[in-house]
């Protein structure tokens, strides 16, 4: 049994590769990506790699653009497993068509590759974006109502994968995961920006402190993937992936401060003031990623229910605070990157 990871150079792919190589050192891991591991991404300012200095992924890199049919000159068997992570996902940040081009065509080509070689197991990392932006609690049974190109493209990609599974539903196994904010070393995203904004005295609660932000530690997420592969024989399963219950932005901020030793006071700025300020800052080049679209994202809860995961039999290795501390340790207790 070998592993094919599309987007294997990315944040989640790198952490999964490290876990797989630790648990199954005799198996081959193929990293199918358009960038080599550790390569800075041009779309990310101040990019930080998920790898520690001098660390190398124990996988075989193969240049692969999932927007095109996948042809590989390597041994492939029906017992191999595909982890499909390749996606355009940062939002805002891309023209609308790029989300559809990569996420939809990528899903089609990955499933066609599995079909061609008789591969029976796929783990697909989707997103909570298909639920749409709303305050109400979202369970796996909630009707998706995506309202962004990213969310729409991810929901279509889910349907493409489920169609692949349905063509041989007695033998094929599909796990679809909808993670909340995934944090950890090399995230280059929301939690990293939040930490550095707090540390630099540039963060204030944007109109409210009780915004719910569902999240999960990247190392926990990849451990759960392998758990489901061991405990799911056939069919399609869908899991929200986040701590249960999900935490408020105030809890996240205070936990970050406590774990990293920050003594910064965080103000609460009323909405009537923060949106005009974000508009002005955005016009100046959006330092620290501050712009109206990101402020609006902070104001809307990602109120995702993780009860199904919690009741699945999987045992979390880290609490939220322990996960932050482990991330801090990965950075030699200097910062969160």
N, C-alpha and C positions, 0 to 999 in steps of 0.2 A: 504494500500500500504506500502510495506517494501522495503528495499534496500539491495542488496548484492554487496559488494565491494571486488573483488579479488585484493590482494596486498594492503589491507586496512591499513596495518601498515606502509606503505611507505610514501614517501614525499607527493605526490599528494593525495593519499588515506586519509592521516591524515587531510589534509586541507579540503578535501571534507566532511569528517565526521563531522568536526567542523561546517562547514556551514550548513549541513543538520540538525544537532542536534539543531542549533539555529533557523532555519526556521520551522522545523517540529518536535518539541520535543515529539510528541505523536507517532511517527513512529519508527519502529525497524530498526536498522542498523546492518547488519551482516558483520563482518570483516573476510574475508576468506584469511588466510595467513599462512606461515610456521614460522613466527616470531611474537612474541607478540609486541604490541605497545611500542615504546621507547627502544626496544632491540638493542644494537649496532650491526651493520652488520660487519661480519669478513672481508669482501672484501673492507671496507672503512676505511682508516686511519683517526684517530681523528674524529670519527663519532659524529655528533651532531643531536639530535632528533628534529623533527618538533614541539614537544610539549614543552611548557614552564615548568620550574621546578615545580613539584607537580601536573601538569595538567594531566588529564586522558581522553582518548577518550570515548565518550558516545556511544560505540558500543559493540556488543557482539562478542567476539573473538572466532572463530572456526578454529582449525588447519585444513588447507586445502592445499594440494599440487596439483596445477592445472595440473601437468604432469601426474596425475592419474585421473580416473573417479571420478566425484564429487558426493558424497552421503551425504545428510544432514538430520538430524533428527529434523527438525524445520518446522513450518507451511509455506507453499509456495503457492502463488496464481498467476494467470496469470497477475494480475495487478502489481506485483512486478517489480522492475527495477534492472538490472545488470550493474555495472560499472566494466569493465574489465581492470585493471591496472597491473596485475601480469605479470612480464617480467624480463628477464635478459637483461640489457640495457647498462651497463657501457662499453664503448669501447674506447681504448683497455682495456682489463682487464679479459677476460674469454676465455677459449678454444672455438674454433668455434662451436663444437657440442652443447655446452650449450645454445647458442642463439637459435638454431633450436629446441632443446629438449623442452625448456620451452615455447618459444614464439609460436611455431607451435602446439605442443601437447596441450599446455594450451588453445589456441584458439579453438581447436577441442573439448576439454572437457567442456569448458565453454558453447559453442554453443550446445553441446549435453545435458547439464544440462538444458538450456533454452528450448530446444526442448521437453525434457521429461516432464517438468512441465508447458508447454504452455506459458512461459513468452514471452511477445511481444516487450519489449524494452531493447535494449543494447546500452550502450555508450562505445566505444572502443577507448582507447588512443593508437594511433600508434606513428609515429615519422616522422620527415622530412628525416630520413635516406633512405627511399625508393627512394627519388629523385636522390641519388648519389651525389658525390662531384664534383661540377662544379660552375663556377662563374655566369653562366646565371640565370636570374630571373625564379623562379619556381612558377607557378600557380597550382591550383588544377587540371587543364586539362593537365598539363605537363606529358609527358610519363615517368613513373618511370624507372630509370636505376640504381638500387642499386649496389654498388660495395664493400659492406662489409657483413659478415655473419649476423650482426645485421639488416642491411637494408633489406637484402633478406628475413630474417625470418619475419620481420614486414610486408612486402608486402604480403607474403603468408598468414600471419594471417589476414590481411585485407580481402583477397579473401575468406578465410574460413568463416568469419563473413558475407560477402555479399551473400555467398551461403546459409547460414542459413536464411537470410532475404528473399531470392528469393523463398524459399520453401513455403512461405505464404506471398507473397509480399503485399497483400491488407491489412493485419493486423499488420505486424511486422515493427517495427521502429528501424533503425540502424543509429547511429551517429558515424562517424569516425573522430577523431581529430588528426591532425599532428602538434604538438607544436614545436616551435623553442626551444631554451634553456629556460627551466623553472627555475625561480629563486625565492627565498624566504626562510623563516626560515626552517632550516633542509634540505636544498638542498644537501649539501655535494658534490657539483659538480663544474662546470666550473666557475660560478660567485663567489662562495666562494673562490676557489683557486685563482682566479684573484685578489680579494680584498686583501687577505692575502699576495699575492706576491707583490702587490703595497705597502702595509703597511710595509712589511719587506724589501723594497728596492731590491726586487728580480725579478721585472717585467720590461721588455723592449719590445717595439714594435718589433715583430719578422719579420723585413724586410719591413713592410708596416703598415700604420696607417688607411688605408681606407677599410680594410677587413670588410665586412658586416656580422653582427651576429644577425640574427633574434631571438627575445626572447619574453617571456611573463611572467608576474607575476603570481605566482601559485594561489593567491586568485582570480585573474581575470579569470584564466583558469577555475576554478571550478564554478565560477558564470556563465560563458558562457555555461558550460555543462547544468546547470539547465535551463538557458534561452532557449536552443535548445529543451530540453524536453517539454517545455511549448509551443513551436512554431513549432513543427515538428510532423505531424500526422502519416505519413506512408512513406515507401520507405527508400532509402539510401541517406545520405548526407555526404559530405566530406568537412572539413574546415581546412585550414592552420590556426594555432593559433599563432599570433605574432603581435607586434605593427606595424602599417602601417604609413609611410614607416619604414622599418627595420633600425636599427642604426649601425654605424660603431664602430669598437673597440675603436677608439679614443673618440667618444662621450660617450661610456659606461664608459671608464676609467675616463674621466674628470667629469662625473656625479657622479660616486662613490666617487671621491676625494672631490667634492663639498659638497655632502650630509653628508659625514662622517667626514669632517673637516681635511682631509689629505692634507699636503702641499708638498708632494713628487714630485720631478721632474722625469718624465719617459723618458728614452732615446730611441732612435731608432737604433737598431743594424742591420747592413746589413745581408742579407741572407747567404753570403759566410762565415760569421763568426759564426752566431747563430747555424746553424745545426751541425757543428763539436763540438761546445761547449755543445749543448744538448746531443750529443752522449757521451761525456765524463761524463757529470753530470748524465746521465741515468745509466752509468756503475758504478757510485758511490752510486746507490740506489735510484735515482730519487727524491731528496728532493723537496718538494712543487709540486710533480707530474711532474717535468720537465723531458721530454724524447723526442726523435725525433718524435715519433708518435703524441704526444700532440702538439708539436711546429708546425708540419705540419698541424694539424687541425686548429690551430690559423691562419695560413696563407691562408687558403681556406675559401672563403665567404660562409655563409649559407644565400644566397640571396633569401629569401622566401617572396612571395607576400601575404599580409594579407588583401587585398582589399575586398575579399568576406566576411570576418568576419566584417570588418568595415562597409560594406553596408548592413549587415544583419538586422539592426534595434537595435542591441545590443549597449547599452551605456556603454563605459568604465568607471569604477569608479575611476581609477588612471591613471595619465600620467606616463611616464617612471620614471621621477624624483620623483613623489609622491609615486610610488611603492617602489623605493629604500628607501625613507624616512620612509615608513610604515614598511618595513623590519628592518630598523635601530631601529625604535621604539619597534619592537618585541624583540629586543635584548637590551632594556633599553638604547639605544643610546650609546652603548659601542663599537660595532663592527657589522660585518655582518657574521652571521653563520646560 
